[in-house]
Amino acid sequence: MDLILCHTTADFDALGAAVGLTCLLPGSKIVLTGGAHPPVRDFLALHRDEYPLIERRSVNPQTIRSITVVDTQKRDRLGKAAEWLDLPSVKEIVVYDHHLGQEGDIPATQLHIAPVGACTTLMVEQLQQQQISLTPSQATVMALGIHVDTGSLTYDLSTARDALALAWLMQQGASLPVISTYRDPGLSTQLQQLLTTALQELEYLCLRGYTLAWVTLKTDTFVPGLSGLASQIVELSEIDALLLVNEYPLGEDESRLTVIGRSQIPGVNLNLLFQPFGGGGHSQAASLNLRGVDTQATLEELLEGLKASIPHPLTARDLMSSPVRTILPETTIEEAQRILLRYGHSGLSVVDNQGQLVGIISRRDLDIAFHHGFSHAPVKGYMTINLKTITPDTTLPQIESLMVTYDIGRLPVLEDGQLVGIVTRTDVLRELHQNSEEFQDISPQHSALSTPHSLLTTNLQSRLAPQLWQLLTKASQAAEKRGWHLYLVGGAVRDLLLAETADQLMIKDIDLVVDGFHKSADVGAGVELAKALQELYPAARLEIHGAFQTAALLWHKDAELNSLWVDIATARTEFYPYPAANPEVEASSIRQDLYRRDFTINALALRLTSPRSGELLDFFGGLLDLQAKEIRVLHANSFIEDPTRIYRGVRFAVRFGFDFEPRTEEYIRYAINSGVYDRTAQHNSRTPALQTRLKTELKHILEAPYWKSALQLLDNLQALQCIHHTLSLDAELLRQLRLLERCLHRFDPQLTLVHWQMRLEALISHLKPQYLEKVAKNLQLQDDSIHRLQNLAQAQAEVTELLPQLQCPSQIVQLLKKYDLPMLILIALQSPRSLRKQIWHYLTVLTHIQPILNGNDLKKLGYKPGPQYRQILDDILAATLDRVIINKAEAEEFLMTKYPK
């Protein structure tokens, strides 16, 4: 017998999931292990015969072969049926659930847990995959399961997967009138009476901007349907969280306690709060049952836990951008527009000479003034002066209320009369909506991507190697001590999200960003933090780079941290004065710092400092692009400003198996085909993005194991033109690159040559001779590479002309020995097969032949050491190569004849 077990007091989600499983497991039976919710009980009173349900008492335990448990991971939620899990005859135990963050104790042989709003959704997805159709009655109960557990897709835990599952169930004939009847069946007479009592006796507490309420209801017996009562109380009283306690007697001396929890507070997890008491559920809805406990003491303990879990409300200090871009009242309309264009802002704050805020001017104000011909007029005549301002401690609800009441798009943040930041409507909307989203994993091997933001905060420590976690903890403590925020940004965050959740990563390259200008940080904050860390890690080498004062801590073969590079910088923004230039950087906020990066998957940050440590910052949809396996650029002009981003994008695409998002690929092709790089190079002597930075990207690509695929993708995008406008990966160049790998493998097994550099030289050498030196110097290659490419054409011509004419091995050696191995390889790559065979023979055979006699032999034969030794040995080697002499006797005779004493 194959059994499907629903948890005690089964809800529609448990029943719907179980019914779906009976379609996947023909012949299986459903057991309700201990009662059901009143709506489920009423539903089954009419529909029981349509589903394969059996009573627990009718099960013969000896016949059970497999058990599948739905909607729970806890054996104590299976009542007496939990005993079946330990039967020796049960060979398979499968668990399906959607409650994350629980430690299950069912000895499952298979575990299926996913972040969806309803467990039934998991069954629908399998039914779709196996193309199994449903009857209307099956589709109806499954649709009820999703509707009830997701609040008809309105609860925060609802996902797109749930919506798609519901759509499919409707296609299968789910009855909307039946769903409407049982989804919200209303309150019974007894519950209506209890509702009146509860509303009268409800106790309240306001904490951190949220309203908590609790009530204890004493009844003579168990009252079914308390979960519906709790929902009604929350709706009618407009509270943010509720603890509903029902106490009723079990006997003369013992009572039973049922607690129903409801919460609409972001960050509060009732499931975690109730678990220590033996209860559980979802983050927003949970319950527990206890016997023989002190009701008041239990309620007080739960209340304290609830209060402790309520997050501190977000304030302007958390939301604002800082420092603020300001202008003086005398700034012209034209100059203000230029500043807006440079920084991408929609408005500017206007301050006087003492730094006091006097007004705000928006892009619309500027456009109107410019349209009417006042481009040279000062902004003071057009700015808004009746301002609403806030302080750093103004809470998010207060900010939202101000914006709605006065229809304000931006609020300046003042502290002690000084402008320290600005909060925009976009900041508020992003916080209200983006952080409430849950993300589903569409790539099973990347299970970290399915983790909700709230769980990322708790799992960060388990995802990192302990010594790395300790380093980041010390860095965040040092930042907090100075009143700054500290973020882990870029590739390290991306790799954390892409890695398996069980991995403990030892990331070798880490970027940290300090954001704290509103707390007296300056551009040297990164350096100050790096110095503080070096005091704790004296083995690290400190390097300070550039005018902007970024710092790096480097460990080399350290006992704990091995080889590690930690970059620490202050949040900044950047502006490219012309395409392919080095950017000009200025102090800014973490949001602007992330916006200056290349792709959305690299514009992610994890906050390391409290409060909200571990919070994921994803302003541009990077997590969704990781899920979709797409490379998406942040803005349309990105590749025009910096062509090395094309090469980085290719590197990421090939490394991770991602594709370019279609619009991003269009931007790449447009930038290349526009000719902007050639025009820039003609008008500017320094184009680092086409010189040193391009060489660095080529190095990263050409030393990676996937370099061939990367080159092919670059060629497909026509991006090899960034090296030279005539370069393409044609069939001949591909042949040369394959031959190069054979040569490097055969002649340089000890890696004495720089292989990525040889690959780059092979690419450049495919160009016409007149371009080689220019391209090599443009990329600022090593002197030996430049010299080799300078002389390649001449060497190639010489070898091509002379080598076919040489018959004697000694002549071949005499010609080729003046070229080093890299030069000979480059010559071979471009030579016809006959010449390549001769060069190969030279490298594999002739270079290993030694003269039969050496210097010691000459000395024994009476020849005095001197300049003639070199000539004598060369002649002996030539005779040896040409088989004129084959042993010592012949060599000595040859010597006496040619060099008599």
PyMOL commands that set and color helices and strands:
alter all, ss='L'
color gray80, all
select helices_A, chain A and resi 12-24+38-50+56-58+61-63+75-86+119-129+136-150+160-171+176-183+189-201+226-237+270-277+295-309+316-319+333-343+363-371+379-381+396-406+425-436+447-450+453-463+466-481+491-498+517-519+525-536+590-595+600-602+622-628+638-641+644-656+662-673+676-683+688-690+692-702+707-716+719-722+731-747+755-765+769-778+783-805+809-816+821-829+833-844+846-848+855-860+868-881+888-898
alter helices_A, ss='H'
color red, helices_A
select strands_A, chain A and resi 2-6+29-32+53-54+66-70+92-97+110-113+203-207+210-218+241-249+255-263+280-281+285-291+326-327+347-351+357-362+410-415+418-424+485-489+509-515+541-545+550-558+562-570+572-575+584-587+605-607+616-617+630-631+659-660
alter strands_A, ss='S'
color yellow, strands_A
deselect
rebuild
show_as cartoon
